């Protein structure tokens, strides 16, 4: 039997970090006198991404999106201690490790992801961690998955991208791999979960 592999998203999947992310965006908006509506921002970044939000705001207000992102990243890094693991995350990571499931990360977070995972004591579970600074095209481009599949000779049928947004399902679909996601999806390869502990159920059912 071909070995199973997990590629994890971070924010909203392994990391309970959206409130911290929203706080960082709010501080950035205040600094540049940009009106901030928390629920509208939350809805936008869940549907698209923080990067898309900053690029849209920068265009509307004739600002530099890169400068906005630098300010936001600095604000976010100061809040690392507020980021915690999602319920069940540690148990699933440890179970997968024991089961011989190779684990990776592909996130749109910057290299601050390494610091957070190290501080939370889970960095060692991952064979490789890819961030927005790894040089790959952003999701839903399959570029990062193709790199991992090729480098580690992973079986696409048994390599799952685990995420929490439509963008993550699209990434899995474009990469030719199944998806585990907190959302319903028309993608036949998606397994919906309501909590991370549901991952145990999926793999028990497939035994």
Secondary structure by P-SEA (a helix, b strand, c coil): ccbbbbbbbccccccccaaaaaaaaaaaaaaacccccaaaaaaaaaaccaaaaaaaaaaaacccaaaaaaaaaaaaaaaccccccccaaaaaaaaaaaacbbbbbbcccccaaaaaaaaacccccccccccccccccccccaaaaaaaaaaaccccccbbbbcccaaaaaaaaaacbbbbcccccccccbbbbccccaaaaaaaaac
